[in-house]
Amino acid sequence: MLLPQVLQAQQIDFLPPGAFSLGFYQENTSYDSVTRTRTQEKSLLDQRLDQHHVAKNRISGSLSESQSSSTLQLQWGFAENWNLQLAQPQVTRSRQANLSLDRPNAKAETFMEHFGDQSRSGLGDATLNLIWRFAYTDFNDLRTYFGLGLGNGDTYWDEPDRLSLGNGGKDGWFRFHWTHHFSDNQTSFHSQYWRSFPGLSEFSQGSRDIGVAPGSRQGLLFGYDSLWSYGVWGLGLEGIERQMTTIGRERFFDDGNQLGYFFKLGLGNLAALERPPRPALPWDLELKYSRIFFGINAPQETSLGLNLSLYF
């Protein structure tokens, strides 16, 4: 194995110089409604009708969307206190429609034509993270992440009814991560703050070039983890605020905020790293459930993910 020094369970997601980790992440997400205010919901169909300026009494029925992503991630400890992380997802997005045209007009008929059942698969946006651990003690771990989304996933700003697989441009982000390890060395509290800086893009429409300015995002996360003999369990909360996207002079009305919770349960041999004999191949298999339950103009997403990580 290529471990140049002992990996400890409390810091194994940050690698020493010369070490590698390989991760595979599978996540499935679905939703059919969004929050209109903090306590009221509206259907995904109503949101799409609002975005395309179609009166709600002209079309009835339901829309739902789902996404499945399979991500391969490689992380490398290339220097003391520095890691590099590269991830490439394979994305499948689907829309299920059960619509009825109740009061026809031009906009309603166009909506019916474009918003039927659809499925699309391909590469999503690859991401690159430069991770700097600028402070570390037995009880505290502080890091910053400088990220770049490479924008290689197919995006259709000119055809908003088509399901996009990427964000349409090169995005940057910054993330600050703090973990506090308690004295038992088996439990920890962690928090994160992140902010994205979306890149501008454009598309051609006839003889004109239309600019796209995606809204920025920022988020705050709090979580608790506990190692046990054969794995880990954890829970947490994450809040996200989104700014509005504009396409040319049109506002896309995708701004809002949301609050969600998550639970995770993992199996592996990471706890054995704290005492000899230490395993030759540390590994971790984690099941994660998350749901957005509160917000304004927020998708009521439910996600189920499975993560496998191997450390070399």
Summary of the structure (lengths in Angstrom):
residues: 312
radius of gyration: 21.9
end to end distance: 5.9
largest distance: 73.3
contacts: 982
relative contact order: 0.16
helix: 9%
strand: 59%
